[in-house]
């Protein structure tokens, strides 16, 4: 008989019942609906212990990698500590700003040194805690092998956090972060698979990390990254991305401008340019980051173009007065 620890309480789980059945039998009320592994309402995360592979059927590989499982089909004989999928509070980690540079007039690159071990995958995000309690989320652009956490912070009109980071934070300053969160990252389980990466604005940050993580791990499939903006001055890392195309024959970078003057770059919205070039995405993995409308519309379009739902990773950058 296994012991399931949930919300600080230990529950017994018999061999003939699922984790969900065990919790409900003993008075817990985790969310659930279909109880057949279809709706994913009962999805949980194993904080400690390993969920059986059968309990992860239908979940994205990145979610499986992070220990998520479906409680309604999870039969386990080993002890686990579990949490609801949306309840992922992680300890705060103190970081020190080690560099601050401008990538373009609107986008700041912050490189942070954690004071204690901090595990992450390129493309995940952290929550940044300002001393007065304000919290905002930023994607991680760096690789774990680099030993730092890199953020690309876009300056937003009346943005409380972004203006503070742009105007007041300097090298040597410290604050707390928590994470890493999110399932938009590269796993390396299908090295032959073609990859399509589409981002707008600072949505390039996670894609910059994901592309380099794939190349660092020897990805052999084609990697196509499309980055879009309205004007050339809002593009960034152009030289670095062009250098990457020269270093790796399977990496391709297309900067796109949606404004009236393409200024020598590809004209059009990045998502439209990408799907015009690749109208069939069967067997591809897709990563979408940036403006929520672009991400949500392109997620649908990529699915209609043949990309499997489990192979589409989306990170919409919701604006909340940053």
Buried (B, 14 or more C-beta within 10 A) or exposed (E): EBBBBBEEEEBEBEEEBBBBBBBBEBEBEBBBEEBEBEBBBBBBBBBEBEBBEEBBEBBBBBBBBBBBBBBBBBBBEEBBBBBBBEEBEBEEBBBBBEEBEEBBEBBBBBBBBBEEEBEBBBBBBBBBBBEEEEEBBBBBBBBBEEEBBBBBBBBBEEBBBBBBBBEEBEEEBEBBBBBBBBBBBBBEEBEEBBBBBBBBBBBBBBBBBBBBBBBBEEBEBBBBBBBBBBBBEBBBBBEEBEEBBEEBEBBBBBBBBBEEEBEEBBBBBBBBBBBEEBEEBEBBBBBBBBBEEBBEBBBEBBBEBBBBEEBBBBBBBEEEEB
